[in-house]
Amino acid sequence: MKPTTFKFICKYDKKDKQGECPIYLRIYNYYTLKHVNTKLKIPPRHWNKKKSKIRESHPDHIRLNQYLDDFLASAKQEHKFFEDTASKRLKKETLVSFINQQARVYLNKNQFGSAQKFQTLRNKLIRFAGDNIPLHKIDKKFILDFESYMRQIGNKQNTIADNLKDLRTALNKAVEEGLIPVTPFRESR
């Protein structure tokens, strides 16, 4: 797993009427890219792209660079908290419990058809591999074996495709929640 990277960038394409560009913190985590607005704006000529800092030519460069350093420290601390929380949750989270959670979300939204599809998927997964499958153990081989299992029990191609689509949806949600770094579907085809 690659470490998370943090870098300040000047968004030259978002220049305002005064000719100032906003400074964003770019966070790259696994396969996720996020830009966080620092609420700072400077004229683009004062931005040092190589060092990701405000140039000494800016009259207030010391205070603004200190602000960026503090912003970065805060972002790293917050990121570590979420990463640790997700890591603890990941150790407890099983695929079946996560799919149950997704089914409940659909039920709460009165999306009964979607909830039923997730409950059906859950039942097939339990029959296939039991209900104690750690979420982080789902890989390309698991998906291909599950697809093969559905063929063996007589599911037709459209049913298999629908079930795999629902599994992909659940795993994409797990990626969004930071429970797994990337969905195994990226590598399964």
CNS distance restraints for C-alpha pairs under 8 A (distance, minus, plus):
assign (resid   1 and name CA) (resid  30 and name CA) 7.02 0.50 0.50
assign (resid   1 and name CA) (resid 181 and name CA) 7.84 0.50 0.50
assign (resid   2 and name CA) (resid  29 and name CA) 7.63 0.50 0.50
assign (resid   2 and name CA) (resid  30 and name CA) 6.08 0.50 0.50
assign (resid   3 and name CA) (resid  29 and name CA) 6.92 0.50 0.50
assign (resid   3 and name CA) (resid  30 and name CA) 7.36 0.50 0.50
assign (resid   4 and name CA) (resid  27 and name CA) 6.98 0.50 0.50
assign (resid   4 and name CA) (resid  28 and name CA) 5.61 0.50 0.50
assign (resid   4 and name CA) (resid  29 and name CA) 4.54 0.50 0.50
assign (resid   4 and name CA) (resid  30 and name CA) 6.89 0.50 0.50
assign (resid   5 and name CA) (resid  26 and name CA) 7.96 0.50 0.50
assign (resid   5 and name CA) (resid  27 and name CA) 5.73 0.50 0.50
assign (resid   5 and name CA) (resid  28 and name CA) 5.21 0.50 0.50
assign (resid   5 and name CA) (resid  29 and name CA) 6.68 0.50 0.50
assign (resid   6 and name CA) (resid  25 and name CA) 6.68 0.50 0.50
assign (resid   6 and name CA) (resid  26 and name CA) 5.67 0.50 0.50
assign (resid   6 and name CA) (resid  27 and name CA) 4.74 0.50 0.50
assign (resid   6 and name CA) (resid  28 and name CA) 6.63 0.50 0.50
assign (resid   6 and name CA) (resid  72 and name CA) 7.74 0.50 0.50
assign (resid   7 and name CA) (resid  25 and name CA) 5.63 0.50 0.50
assign (resid   7 and name CA) (resid  26 and name CA) 5.16 0.50 0.50
assign (resid   7 and name CA) (resid  27 and name CA) 6.72 0.50 0.50
assign (resid   7 and name CA) (resid  52 and name CA) 6.92 0.50 0.50
assign (resid   8 and name CA) (resid  23 and name CA) 6.70 0.50 0.50
assign (resid   8 and name CA) (resid  24 and name CA) 5.61 0.50 0.50
assign (resid   8 and name CA) (resid  25 and name CA) 4.40 0.50 0.50
assign (resid   8 and name CA) (resid  26 and name CA) 5.93 0.50 0.50
assign (resid   8 and name CA) (resid  52 and name CA) 5.40 0.50 0.50
assign (resid   8 and name CA) (resid  53 and name CA) 7.45 0.50 0.50
assign (resid   9 and name CA) (resid  23 and name CA) 5.69 0.50 0.50
assign (resid   9 and name CA) (resid  24 and name CA) 5.34 0.50 0.50
assign (resid   9 and name CA) (resid  25 and name CA) 6.25 0.50 0.50
assign (resid   9 and name CA) (resid  26 and name CA) 6.80 0.50 0.50
assign (resid   9 and name CA) (resid  49 and name CA) 7.26 0.50 0.50
assign (resid   9 and name CA) (resid  52 and name CA) 6.35 0.50 0.50
assign (resid  10 and name CA) (resid  21 and name CA) 6.39 0.50 0.50
assign (resid  10 and name CA) (resid  22 and name CA) 5.97 0.50 0.50
assign (resid  10 and name CA) (resid  23 and name CA) 4.60 0.50 0.50
assign (resid  10 and name CA) (resid  24 and name CA) 6.33 0.50 0.50
assign (resid  10 and name CA) (resid  44 and name CA) 7.40 0.50 0.50
assign (resid  10 and name CA) (resid  47 and name CA) 7.03 0.50 0.50
assign (resid  10 and name CA) (resid  49 and name CA) 7.68 0.50 0.50
assign (resid  11 and name CA) (resid  15 and name CA) 7.42 0.50 0.50
assign (resid  11 and name CA) (resid  21 and name CA) 5.79 0.50 0.50
assign (resid  11 and name CA) (resid  22 and name CA) 5.68 0.50 0.50
assign (resid  11 and name CA) (resid  23 and name CA) 6.27 0.50 0.50
assign (resid  11 and name CA) (resid  24 and name CA) 7.13 0.50 0.50
assign (resid  12 and name CA) (resid  21 and name CA) 5.65 0.50 0.50
assign (resid  12 and name CA) (resid  22 and name CA) 7.71 0.50 0.50
assign (resid  12 and name CA) (resid  44 and name CA) 6.85 0.50 0.50
assign (resid  13 and name CA) (resid  21 and name CA) 7.69 0.50 0.50
assign (resid  14 and name CA) (resid  21 and name CA) 5.87 0.50 0.50
assign (resid  14 and name CA) (resid  22 and name CA) 6.88 0.50 0.50
assign (resid  15 and name CA) (resid  19 and name CA) 5.50 0.50 0.50
assign (resid  15 and name CA) (resid  20 and name CA) 5.29 0.50 0.50
assign (resid  15 and name CA) (resid  21 and name CA) 4.50 0.50 0.50
assign (resid  15 and name CA) (resid  22 and name CA) 7.27 0.50 0.50
assign (resid  16 and name CA) (resid  20 and name CA) 5.51 0.50 0.50
assign (resid  16 and name CA) (resid  21 and name CA) 6.48 0.50 0.50
assign (resid  19 and name CA) (resid  43 and name CA) 6.07 0.50 0.50
assign (resid  19 and name CA) (resid  44 and name CA) 7.86 0.50 0.50
assign (resid  20 and name CA) (resid  41 and name CA) 5.53 0.50 0.50
assign (resid  20 and name CA) (resid  42 and name CA) 4.78 0.50 0.50
assign (resid  20 and name CA) (resid  43 and name CA) 4.29 0.50 0.50
assign (resid  20 and name CA) (resid  44 and name CA) 6.43 0.50 0.50
assign (resid  21 and name CA) (resid  41 and name CA) 5.11 0.50 0.50
assign (resid  21 and name CA) (resid  42 and name CA) 5.48 0.50 0.50
assign (resid  21 and name CA) (resid  43 and name CA) 6.04 0.50 0.50
assign (resid  21 and name CA) (resid  44 and name CA) 6.08 0.50 0.50
assign (resid  22 and name CA) (resid  37 and name CA) 7.36 0.50 0.50
assign (resid  22 and name CA) (resid  38 and name CA) 7.66 0.50 0.50
assign (resid  22 and name CA) (resid  39 and name CA) 6.87 0.50 0.50
assign (resid  22 and name CA) (resid  40 and name CA) 5.67 0.50 0.50
assign (resid  22 and name CA) (resid  41 and name CA) 4.24 0.50 0.50
assign (resid  22 and name CA) (resid  42 and name CA) 6.63 0.50 0.50
assign (resid  23 and name CA) (resid  37 and name CA) 6.50 0.50 0.50
assign (resid  23 and name CA) (resid  38 and name CA) 5.92 0.50 0.50
assign (resid  23 and name CA) (resid  39 and name CA) 7.06 0.50 0.50
assign (resid  23 and name CA) (resid  40 and name CA) 5.59 0.50 0.50
assign (resid  23 and name CA) (resid  41 and name CA) 6.01 0.50 0.50
assign (resid  23 and name CA) (resid  42 and name CA) 7.68 0.50 0.50
assign (resid  24 and name CA) (resid  35 and name CA) 6.03 0.50 0.50
assign (resid  24 and name CA) (resid  36 and name CA) 5.34 0.50 0.50
assign (resid  24 and name CA) (resid  37 and name CA) 4.55 0.50 0.50
assign (resid  24 and name CA) (resid  38 and name CA) 5.43 0.50 0.50
assign (resid  24 and name CA) (resid  39 and name CA) 7.93 0.50 0.50
assign (resid  25 and name CA) (resid  35 and name CA) 5.62 0.50 0.50
assign (resid  25 and name CA) (resid  36 and name CA) 5.06 0.50 0.50
assign (resid  25 and name CA) (resid  37 and name CA) 6.48 0.50 0.50
assign (resid  25 and name CA) (resid  38 and name CA) 6.74 0.50 0.50
assign (resid  25 and name CA) (resid  72 and name CA) 7.68 0.50 0.50
assign (resid  26 and name CA) (resid  33 and name CA) 7.12 0.50 0.50
assign (resid  26 and name CA) (resid  34 and name CA) 5.80 0.50 0.50
assign (resid  26 and name CA) (resid  35 and name CA) 4.60 0.50 0.50
assign (resid  26 and name CA) (resid  36 and name CA) 6.48 0.50 0.50
assign (resid  27 and name CA) (resid  33 and name CA) 5.85 0.50 0.50
assign (resid  27 and name CA) (resid  34 and name CA) 5.14 0.50 0.50
assign (resid  27 and name CA) (resid  35 and name CA) 6.29 0.50 0.50
assign (resid  27 and name CA) (resid  36 and name CA) 7.84 0.50 0.50
assign (resid  28 and name CA) (resid  32 and name CA) 5.73 0.50 0.50
assign (resid  28 and name CA) (resid  33 and name CA) 4.60 0.50 0.50
assign (resid  28 and name CA) (resid  34 and name CA) 6.43 0.50 0.50
assign (resid  29 and name CA) (resid  33 and name CA) 6.46 0.50 0.50
assign (resid  30 and name CA) (resid 181 and name CA) 5.74 0.50 0.50
assign (resid  30 and name CA) (resid 182 and name CA) 7.23 0.50 0.50
assign (resid  31 and name CA) (resid 181 and name CA) 7.17 0.50 0.50
assign (resid  31 and name CA) (resid 182 and name CA) 6.74 0.50 0.50
assign (resid  38 and name CA) (resid  68 and name CA) 7.68 0.50 0.50
assign (resid  38 and name CA) (resid  71 and name CA) 7.34 0.50 0.50
assign (resid  42 and name CA) (resid  46 and name CA) 6.83 0.50 0.50
assign (resid  42 and name CA) (resid  47 and name CA) 7.59 0.50 0.50
assign (resid  43 and name CA) (resid  47 and name CA) 7.49 0.50 0.50
assign (resid  46 and name CA) (resid  54 and name CA) 5.74 0.50 0.50
assign (resid  46 and name CA) (resid  55 and name CA) 5.07 0.50 0.50
assign (resid  46 and name CA) (resid  56 and name CA) 7.70 0.50 0.50
assign (resid  46 and name CA) (resid  57 and name CA) 6.32 0.50 0.50
assign (resid  46 and name CA) (resid  58 and name CA) 5.78 0.50 0.50
assign (resid  47 and name CA) (resid  52 and name CA) 7.30 0.50 0.50
assign (resid  47 and name CA) (resid  53 and name CA) 6.20 0.50 0.50
assign (resid  47 and name CA) (resid  54 and name CA) 4.76 0.50 0.50
assign (resid  47 and name CA) (resid  55 and name CA) 5.63 0.50 0.50
assign (resid  48 and name CA) (resid  52 and name CA) 5.61 0.50 0.50
assign (resid  48 and name CA) (resid  53 and name CA) 5.36 0.50 0.50
assign (resid  48 and name CA) (resid  54 and name CA) 5.79 0.50 0.50
assign (resid  48 and name CA) (resid  55 and name CA) 5.63 0.50 0.50
assign (resid  49 and name CA) (resid  53 and name CA) 7.09 0.50 0.50
assign (resid  53 and name CA) (resid  65 and name CA) 6.45 0.50 0.50
assign (resid  54 and name CA) (resid  58 and name CA) 7.01 0.50 0.50
assign (resid  54 and name CA) (resid  61 and name CA) 5.82 0.50 0.50
assign (resid  54 and name CA) (resid  64 and name CA) 7.35 0.50 0.50
assign (resid  54 and name CA) (resid  65 and name CA) 6.25 0.50 0.50
assign (resid  55 and name CA) (resid  61 and name CA) 6.45 0.50 0.50
assign (resid  56 and name CA) (resid  61 and name CA) 5.68 0.50 0.50
assign (resid  56 and name CA) (resid  62 and name CA) 7.80 0.50 0.50
assign (resid  57 and name CA) (resid  61 and name CA) 7.43 0.50 0.50
assign (resid  60 and name CA) (resid  64 and name CA) 6.25 0.50 0.50
assign (resid  61 and name CA) (resid  65 and name CA) 5.82 0.50 0.50
assign (resid  62 and name CA) (resid  66 and name CA) 6.16 0.50 0.50
assign (resid  63 and name CA) (resid  67 and name CA) 6.21 0.50 0.50
assign (resid  64 and name CA) (resid  68 and name CA) 6.30 0.50 0.50
assign (resid  65 and name CA) (resid  69 and name CA) 6.17 0.50 0.50
assign (resid  66 and name CA) (resid  70 and name CA) 6.16 0.50 0.50
assign (resid  67 and name CA) (resid  71 and name CA) 6.04 0.50 0.50
assign (resid  68 and name CA) (resid  72 and name CA) 6.07 0.50 0.50
assign (resid  69 and name CA) (resid  73 and name CA) 6.23 0.50 0.50
assign (resid  70 and name CA) (resid  74 and name CA) 6.14 0.50 0.50
assign (resid  71 and name CA) (resid  75 and name CA) 6.13 0.50 0.50
assign (resid  72 and name CA) (resid  76 and name CA) 6.10 0.50 0.50
assign (resid  73 and name CA) (resid  77 and name CA) 6.16 0.50 0.50
assign (resid  74 and name CA) (resid  78 and name CA) 6.13 0.50 0.50
assign (resid  75 and name CA) (resid  79 and name CA) 5.97 0.50 0.50
assign (resid  76 and name CA) (resid  80 and name CA) 6.06 0.50 0.50
assign (resid  77 and name CA) (resid  81 and name CA) 6.31 0.50 0.50
assign (resid  78 and name CA) (resid  82 and name CA) 6.40 0.50 0.50
assign (resid  79 and name CA) (resid  83 and name CA) 5.99 0.50 0.50
assign (resid  80 and name CA) (resid  84 and name CA) 5.97 0.50 0.50
assign (resid  81 and name CA) (resid  85 and name CA) 6.09 0.50 0.50
assign (resid  82 and name CA) (resid  86 and name CA) 5.98 0.50 0.50
assign (resid  83 and name CA) (resid  87 and name CA) 6.00 0.50 0.50
assign (resid  83 and name CA) (resid 178 and name CA) 7.46 0.50 0.50
assign (resid  84 and name CA) (resid  88 and name CA) 6.22 0.50 0.50
assign (resid  85 and name CA) (resid  89 and name CA) 6.19 0.50 0.50
assign (resid  86 and name CA) (resid  90 and name CA) 5.81 0.50 0.50
assign (resid  86 and name CA) (resid 177 and name CA) 7.79 0.50 0.50
assign (resid  86 and name CA) (resid 178 and name CA) 6.06 0.50 0.50
assign (resid  86 and name CA) (resid 179 and name CA) 5.61 0.50 0.50
assign (resid  87 and name CA) (resid  91 and name CA) 6.42 0.50 0.50
assign (resid  87 and name CA) (resid 179 and name CA) 7.00 0.50 0.50
assign (resid  88 and name CA) (resid  92 and name CA) 6.92 0.50 0.50
assign (resid  89 and name CA) (resid  93 and name CA) 5.91 0.50 0.50
assign (resid  89 and name CA) (resid 179 and name CA) 7.37 0.50 0.50
assign (resid  90 and name CA) (resid  94 and name CA) 7.91 0.50 0.50
assign (resid  90 and name CA) (resid 134 and name CA) 7.97 0.50 0.50
assign (resid  90 and name CA) (resid 135 and name CA) 6.97 0.50 0.50
assign (resid  90 and name CA) (resid 136 and name CA) 6.97 0.50 0.50
assign (resid  90 and name CA) (resid 179 and name CA) 5.46 0.50 0.50
assign (resid  90 and name CA) (resid 180 and name CA) 7.62 0.50 0.50
assign (resid  91 and name CA) (resid 134 and name CA) 7.40 0.50 0.50
assign (resid  92 and name CA) (resid 134 and name CA) 7.55 0.50 0.50
assign (resid  93 and name CA) (resid  97 and name CA) 6.61 0.50 0.50
assign (resid  93 and name CA) (resid  98 and name CA) 6.66 0.50 0.50
assign (resid  93 and name CA) (resid 134 and name CA) 6.24 0.50 0.50
assign (resid  93 and name CA) (resid 135 and name CA) 6.01 0.50 0.50
assign (resid  94 and name CA) (resid  98 and name CA) 6.15 0.50 0.50
assign (resid  94 and name CA) (resid 131 and name CA) 7.54 0.50 0.50
assign (resid  94 and name CA) (resid 132 and name CA) 5.93 0.50 0.50
assign (resid  94 and name CA) (resid 133 and name CA) 5.26 0.50 0.50
assign (resid  94 and name CA) (resid 134 and name CA) 4.31 0.50 0.50
assign (resid  94 and name CA) (resid 135 and name CA) 4.78 0.50 0.50
assign (resid  95 and name CA) (resid  99 and name CA) 6.17 0.50 0.50
assign (resid  95 and name CA) (resid 131 and name CA) 7.68 0.50 0.50
assign (resid  95 and name CA) (resid 132 and name CA) 7.54 0.50 0.50
assign (resid  95 and name CA) (resid 133 and name CA) 5.69 0.50 0.50
assign (resid  95 and name CA) (resid 134 and name CA) 6.00 0.50 0.50
assign (resid  95 and name CA) (resid 135 and name CA) 4.68 0.50 0.50
assign (resid  96 and name CA) (resid 100 and name CA) 6.11 0.50 0.50
assign (resid  96 and name CA) (resid 122 and name CA) 5.88 0.50 0.50
assign (resid  96 and name CA) (resid 125 and name CA) 7.36 0.50 0.50
assign (resid  96 and name CA) (resid 126 and name CA) 7.37 0.50 0.50
assign (resid  96 and name CA) (resid 131 and name CA) 5.67 0.50 0.50
assign (resid  96 and name CA) (resid 132 and name CA) 7.19 0.50 0.50
assign (resid  96 and name CA) (resid 133 and name CA) 7.10 0.50 0.50
assign (resid  97 and name CA) (resid 101 and name CA) 6.19 0.50 0.50
assign (resid  97 and name CA) (resid 131 and name CA) 7.93 0.50 0.50
assign (resid  98 and name CA) (resid 102 and name CA) 6.34 0.50 0.50
assign (resid  98 and name CA) (resid 135 and name CA) 8.00 0.50 0.50
assign (resid  98 and name CA) (resid 170 and name CA) 7.73 0.50 0.50
assign (resid  99 and name CA) (resid 103 and name CA) 6.18 0.50 0.50
assign (resid  99 and name CA) (resid 118 and name CA) 6.42 0.50 0.50
assign (resid  99 and name CA) (resid 119 and name CA) 7.66 0.50 0.50
assign (resid  99 and name CA) (resid 122 and name CA) 6.43 0.50 0.50
assign (resid  99 and name CA) (resid 170 and name CA) 6.47 0.50 0.50
assign (resid 100 and name CA) (resid 104 and name CA) 6.28 0.50 0.50
assign (resid 100 and name CA) (resid 118 and name CA) 7.35 0.50 0.50
assign (resid 100 and name CA) (resid 119 and name CA) 6.97 0.50 0.50
assign (resid 100 and name CA) (resid 122 and name CA) 7.18 0.50 0.50
assign (resid 101 and name CA) (resid 105 and name CA) 6.35 0.50 0.50
assign (resid 102 and name CA) (resid 106 and name CA) 6.46 0.50 0.50
assign (resid 102 and name CA) (resid 115 and name CA) 7.63 0.50 0.50
assign (resid 102 and name CA) (resid 118 and name CA) 7.30 0.50 0.50
assign (resid 102 and name CA) (resid 170 and name CA) 7.15 0.50 0.50
assign (resid 103 and name CA) (resid 107 and name CA) 6.24 0.50 0.50
assign (resid 103 and name CA) (resid 114 and name CA) 7.30 0.50 0.50
assign (resid 103 and name CA) (resid 115 and name CA) 4.43 0.50 0.50
assign (resid 103 and name CA) (resid 116 and name CA) 7.31 0.50 0.50
assign (resid 103 and name CA) (resid 118 and name CA) 5.49 0.50 0.50
assign (resid 103 and name CA) (resid 119 and name CA) 6.45 0.50 0.50
assign (resid 104 and name CA) (resid 108 and name CA) 6.09 0.50 0.50
assign (resid 104 and name CA) (resid 115 and name CA) 6.91 0.50 0.50
assign (resid 105 and name CA) (resid 109 and name CA) 6.41 0.50 0.50
assign (resid 105 and name CA) (resid 115 and name CA) 7.86 0.50 0.50
assign (resid 106 and name CA) (resid 110 and name CA) 6.26 0.50 0.50
assign (resid 106 and name CA) (resid 111 and name CA) 5.01 0.50 0.50
assign (resid 106 and name CA) (resid 112 and name CA) 6.63 0.50 0.50
assign (resid 106 and name CA) (resid 114 and name CA) 6.25 0.50 0.50
assign (resid 106 and name CA) (resid 115 and name CA) 5.12 0.50 0.50
assign (resid 107 and name CA) (resid 111 and name CA) 5.60 0.50 0.50
assign (resid 107 and name CA) (resid 112 and name CA) 5.69 0.50 0.50
assign (resid 107 and name CA) (resid 115 and name CA) 5.74 0.50 0.50
assign (resid 111 and name CA) (resid 115 and name CA) 6.32 0.50 0.50
assign (resid 112 and name CA) (resid 116 and name CA) 6.04 0.50 0.50
assign (resid 113 and name CA) (resid 117 and name CA) 6.32 0.50 0.50
assign (resid 114 and name CA) (resid 118 and name CA) 6.39 0.50 0.50
assign (resid 115 and name CA) (resid 119 and name CA) 6.24 0.50 0.50
assign (resid 116 and name CA) (resid 120 and name CA) 6.12 0.50 0.50
assign (resid 117 and name CA) (resid 121 and name CA) 6.18 0.50 0.50
assign (resid 117 and name CA) (resid 163 and name CA) 7.85 0.50 0.50
assign (resid 117 and name CA) (resid 166 and name CA) 7.45 0.50 0.50
assign (resid 118 and name CA) (resid 122 and name CA) 6.06 0.50 0.50
assign (resid 118 and name CA) (resid 166 and name CA) 6.84 0.50 0.50
assign (resid 119 and name CA) (resid 123 and name CA) 6.26 0.50 0.50
assign (resid 120 and name CA) (resid 124 and name CA) 6.36 0.50 0.50
assign (resid 121 and name CA) (resid 125 and name CA) 6.16 0.50 0.50
assign (resid 121 and name CA) (resid 163 and name CA) 6.17 0.50 0.50
assign (resid 121 and name CA) (resid 166 and name CA) 7.44 0.50 0.50
assign (resid 121 and name CA) (resid 167 and name CA) 7.44 0.50 0.50
assign (resid 122 and name CA) (resid 126 and name CA) 6.19 0.50 0.50
assign (resid 123 and name CA) (resid 127 and name CA) 6.31 0.50 0.50
assign (resid 124 and name CA) (resid 128 and name CA) 6.02 0.50 0.50
assign (resid 125 and name CA) (resid 129 and name CA) 5.90 0.50 0.50
assign (resid 125 and name CA) (resid 130 and name CA) 6.75 0.50 0.50
assign (resid 125 and name CA) (resid 131 and name CA) 7.43 0.50 0.50
assign (resid 125 and name CA) (resid 146 and name CA) 7.78 0.50 0.50
assign (resid 126 and name CA) (resid 130 and name CA) 4.14 0.50 0.50
assign (resid 126 and name CA) (resid 131 and name CA) 5.00 0.50 0.50
assign (resid 128 and name CA) (resid 146 and name CA) 7.00 0.50 0.50
assign (resid 128 and name CA) (resid 149 and name CA) 7.02 0.50 0.50
assign (resid 129 and name CA) (resid 133 and name CA) 7.14 0.50 0.50
assign (resid 133 and name CA) (resid 137 and name CA) 7.15 0.50 0.50
assign (resid 133 and name CA) (resid 138 and name CA) 7.87 0.50 0.50
assign (resid 134 and name CA) (resid 138 and name CA) 7.29 0.50 0.50
assign (resid 135 and name CA) (resid 179 and name CA) 7.90 0.50 0.50
assign (resid 135 and name CA) (resid 180 and name CA) 7.57 0.50 0.50
assign (resid 136 and name CA) (resid 179 and name CA) 7.62 0.50 0.50
assign (resid 136 and name CA) (resid 180 and name CA) 6.05 0.50 0.50
assign (resid 138 and name CA) (resid 142 and name CA) 5.89 0.50 0.50
assign (resid 138 and name CA) (resid 143 and name CA) 7.41 0.50 0.50
assign (resid 138 and name CA) (resid 184 and name CA) 7.01 0.50 0.50
assign (resid 139 and name CA) (resid 143 and name CA) 6.50 0.50 0.50
assign (resid 139 and name CA) (resid 184 and name CA) 5.13 0.50 0.50
assign (resid 140 and name CA) (resid 144 and name CA) 6.27 0.50 0.50
assign (resid 140 and name CA) (resid 184 and name CA) 5.40 0.50 0.50
assign (resid 140 and name CA) (resid 185 and name CA) 6.79 0.50 0.50
assign (resid 140 and name CA) (resid 187 and name CA) 6.41 0.50 0.50
assign (resid 140 and name CA) (resid 188 and name CA) 5.00 0.50 0.50
assign (resid 141 and name CA) (resid 145 and name CA) 5.97 0.50 0.50
assign (resid 141 and name CA) (resid 188 and name CA) 7.89 0.50 0.50
assign (resid 142 and name CA) (resid 146 and name CA) 6.02 0.50 0.50
assign (resid 143 and name CA) (resid 147 and name CA) 6.15 0.50 0.50
assign (resid 143 and name CA) (resid 184 and name CA) 7.90 0.50 0.50
assign (resid 143 and name CA) (resid 185 and name CA) 7.87 0.50 0.50
assign (resid 143 and name CA) (resid 188 and name CA) 7.36 0.50 0.50
assign (resid 144 and name CA) (resid 148 and name CA) 6.20 0.50 0.50
assign (resid 144 and name CA) (resid 188 and name CA) 7.38 0.50 0.50
assign (resid 145 and name CA) (resid 149 and name CA) 6.08 0.50 0.50
assign (resid 146 and name CA) (resid 150 and name CA) 6.28 0.50 0.50
assign (resid 147 and name CA) (resid 151 and name CA) 6.52 0.50 0.50
assign (resid 147 and name CA) (resid 160 and name CA) 6.73 0.50 0.50
assign (resid 147 and name CA) (resid 164 and name CA) 7.60 0.50 0.50
assign (resid 148 and name CA) (resid 152 and name CA) 6.31 0.50 0.50
assign (resid 149 and name CA) (resid 153 and name CA) 6.39 0.50 0.50
assign (resid 150 and name CA) (resid 154 and name CA) 6.52 0.50 0.50
assign (resid 150 and name CA) (resid 155 and name CA) 5.47 0.50 0.50
assign (resid 150 and name CA) (resid 160 and name CA) 6.48 0.50 0.50
assign (resid 151 and name CA) (resid 155 and name CA) 5.31 0.50 0.50
assign (resid 151 and name CA) (resid 156 and name CA) 7.00 0.50 0.50
assign (resid 151 and name CA) (resid 157 and name CA) 7.97 0.50 0.50
assign (resid 151 and name CA) (resid 160 and name CA) 7.57 0.50 0.50
assign (resid 155 and name CA) (resid 159 and name CA) 6.02 0.50 0.50
assign (resid 155 and name CA) (resid 160 and name CA) 6.27 0.50 0.50
assign (resid 156 and name CA) (resid 160 and name CA) 6.25 0.50 0.50
assign (resid 157 and name CA) (resid 161 and name CA) 6.10 0.50 0.50
assign (resid 158 and name CA) (resid 162 and name CA) 6.09 0.50 0.50
assign (resid 159 and name CA) (resid 163 and name CA) 6.15 0.50 0.50
assign (resid 160 and name CA) (resid 164 and name CA) 6.13 0.50 0.50
assign (resid 161 and name CA) (resid 165 and name CA) 6.03 0.50 0.50
assign (resid 162 and name CA) (resid 166 and name CA) 6.25 0.50 0.50
assign (resid 163 and name CA) (resid 167 and name CA) 6.19 0.50 0.50
assign (resid 164 and name CA) (resid 168 and name CA) 6.02 0.50 0.50
assign (resid 165 and name CA) (resid 169 and name CA) 6.19 0.50 0.50
assign (resid 166 and name CA) (resid 170 and name CA) 6.29 0.50 0.50
assign (resid 167 and name CA) (resid 171 and name CA) 6.18 0.50 0.50
assign (resid 168 and name CA) (resid 172 and name CA) 5.99 0.50 0.50
assign (resid 168 and name CA) (resid 183 and name CA) 7.50 0.50 0.50
assign (resid 168 and name CA) (resid 185 and name CA) 6.68 0.50 0.50
assign (resid 169 and name CA) (resid 173 and name CA) 6.28 0.50 0.50
assign (resid 170 and name CA) (resid 174 and name CA) 6.34 0.50 0.50
assign (resid 171 and name CA) (resid 175 and name CA) 6.29 0.50 0.50
assign (resid 171 and name CA) (resid 183 and name CA) 5.76 0.50 0.50
assign (resid 172 and name CA) (resid 176 and name CA) 6.29 0.50 0.50
assign (resid 172 and name CA) (resid 182 and name CA) 7.85 0.50 0.50
assign (resid 172 and name CA) (resid 183 and name CA) 6.06 0.50 0.50
assign (resid 173 and name CA) (resid 177 and name CA) 6.23 0.50 0.50
assign (resid 174 and name CA) (resid 178 and name CA) 6.24 0.50 0.50
assign (resid 174 and name CA) (resid 179 and name CA) 5.23 0.50 0.50
assign (resid 174 and name CA) (resid 180 and name CA) 6.05 0.50 0.50
assign (resid 175 and name CA) (resid 179 and name CA) 5.77 0.50 0.50
assign (resid 175 and name CA) (resid 180 and name CA) 5.08 0.50 0.50
assign (resid 175 and name CA) (resid 181 and name CA) 5.87 0.50 0.50
assign (resid 175 and name CA) (resid 182 and name CA) 5.84 0.50 0.50
assign (resid 175 and name CA) (resid 183 and name CA) 6.56 0.50 0.50
assign (resid 182 and name CA) (resid 186 and name CA) 7.60 0.50 0.50
assign (resid 184 and name CA) (resid 188 and name CA) 6.33 0.50 0.50
assign (resid 185 and name CA) (resid 189 and name CA) 7.16 0.50 0.50
